[in-house]
Amino acid sequence: MPDSARLPDRPVIRQLPPDAVNRIAAGEVVERPAAAVKELVENALDAGATAISVSIEDGGLKRICVEDNGCGMSGADMLMALERHATSKLAPGADGMIDLLNIHTMGFRGEALPSIASVSRMTITSRAAGEDAAEVFIEAGRVEGPKPAAWTGKGETGTRIEVRDLFHATPARLKFMKSDRAETMAVTDAVKRLAMANADVSFSLESNGRSTFRYAAHQPTPEGHLERLGAIMGRDFRENAIAIESERDGVQLSGFAGLPTLNRGNGSYQYLFVNGRPVKDRMLTGVIRAAYQDFLARDRHPMAALFVDCDPELVDVNVHPAKTEVRFRDAGNVRGLIIGSLRHSLAAAGHRASTTVAGYALGRMQSEGESQRDAPLPQPSVWDRSSLFRDSYGSPPPRPQVSPQAYEPAPPTPGMAEGETRYDAPSVRMEADLPQDGATHDFPLGVARAQLHETYIVAQTRDGIVIVDQHAAHERLVYEQMKAQMASDGVKRQALLIPEVVELAEDEATRVLDRAEELAEMGLEIEAFGAGAVCVRATPALFGNMDAASLIKDLADDFAEYEEGLALKERFEDVMGNMACAGGAVRAGRRLNSDEMNALLRQMEATPYSGQCNHGRPTYVELKLADIERLFGRR
């Protein structure tokens, strides 16, 4: 039998019909109702709209309506917009070529409208300047119109697009939709992200006839931007956000980030925008984690909204049809800019702690049935750094004693064991020599008035009181001193008697070895040892005996996911945090005199990040006089 008899019949190559092409494209561009809403709202923004309203039914599957007051379209424009890859946002240059790396609009692919129309029943009503309003109806590739229509829109010009029965043409896709509630939440999130980046545009969203939110337009200023972010992310964020503003090598960064003591249980309140476009980039997770790594416990996440603006040629937005992913030409520059800016702004905040700390304290003071003015955010959980280090990398290093620079704590009371706390009733000590003049209240943290239970310092400010946890506060002070000393003296290494060889996948080993110089600056000396293996010759002396193989593997994972060696940096903070806590910080139960208490307060005011200890807990609680009066019914 000839070999040709075993071959199957040669398949025939066919050109797919336009409706099939559109349905295939819709699978990439419009995977759920939220994606359709996003595309339609972006088109409205590109049309110059200053007011956008969105209405959905049954999570957007039954009906979506997006109305704007933009420039509008003529009847001929609407027909052209329904053709695949037809757009007004890209024009050929002098050489007749279209530059896909010079994108200044939200949309540019010309796929959204034909893709949505191919899987739904769509009606477009629009009015352009100097034109009569027109309407077009599309179903399964069949177009009716344009025909004259009445215009009752938000302005003299604008567009209203109504999408009904989404995915009716692809019933299989409906089986993969989530509940109406889940789809509604996805639509809400998509519109909120676009509203964050466009504070000068008013937005509204209705679901099943009920208003979900209405955001008024604000002036395009930092204050107006913060007002919009506060409306979306909450009043606590607006009151406890620090401004971010910096520039490096043609890349500008702006936005707001929450204080470390304002945090959440997940990273859902972390947003990144590139040239006004909301994107979901895995780099953001690693960058923010690196910036806050020694301020928060690992199970807590800060809140931030960051806006990156750069020349369009420095970023590629044409990575995916949904346009939610971008690629920076110099990702290292952007990463360094974000981390440096966040660190600098957090340092500039000094000892400041979030107002939610006081709100939480007041909420705990109030009776169970009493209404609370502010619902407190959950407080940071406390994690044991020593057990974490021991479980991951071996026994913790020895704890050298670190003496505080400003003062030495008073010795324990005679007859009391080291570290023991004696609670006599009542354990309140007033200092007769404390200053009593009102001028001393001008200190941000006030002047010490008493020490409670040899643990808490009570200070009086001009308009309230401050209660300081002396151990947590001094732990942060000692920790910052240790960091400064390490930065000036460098990281000391200890050479391994027998170098340790760690076997990895070849790509993992390459990623780690590419950062060898960076790791060497932190005391970890490595070199290549054949294909897919790394030889560890020295480790940081601060770590003592440790599991170098586990650390190298963690670093490989970090470089793959975040492009940042977080594992090694976090180990440094673990060890130094333990040393500051156990070796150098003032213990709870130590009696301090007035000079020592006030010296601690003045050091806190002069030390960055002193509003929270190394474990992410607040170091002090500030209560305003008005809050105290409210507790006693005076207000």
Buried (B, 14 or more C-beta within 10 A) or exposed (E): EEEEEEEEEEEEEEEEEEBEBBBEBBEEBBBBBBBBBBBBBBBBBBBEBBBBBBBBBBBBBBBBBBBBBBBBBBBEBBBBBBEBEBBBBBEEEEEEEEEEEEBEBBBBBBBBBBBBBBBBBBBBBBBBEEBEBBBBBBBBBEBEBBEEBEBEBBBEBBBBBBBBBBBBBBEEBEEEBEEBEEBBBBBBEBBBBBBBBBBEBBBBBBBBEEEBBEBEBBEEEBEBBBBBBBBBBBEBBBBBBBBBEBEBEEBEBBBBBBBBBBBBEEBEBBBBBBBBBBBEBEBBBBBBBBBBBBBBBEEBBBBBBBBBBBEBEBBBBBEEBBBBBBEBBBBEBBBBBBBBBBBBBBEEBBBBBBBBBBBBBBBEEEEEEEEEEBEBBEBBBEBEBBEBBEEBBBEBBEBEEBEBEBBEBEEBEEEBEEEEBBEEEEBEBEBEEBBEEEEBBEBBBBBBBBBEBBBBBBBBBEEBBBBBBBBBBBBBBBBBBBBEEBEEEEBEBBEBEEBBEBBBEEEBBBBBBEBBEEBBEBBBBBEBBEEBBBBBBBBBEBBBEBBBBBBBBBBBEBBEEBBBBBBBBBBBBBBBBBBBBBBBBBBBBBBBBBBBBBBBBBBBEEBBBBBBBBBBBBBBBBBBBEBBEBEEEEE
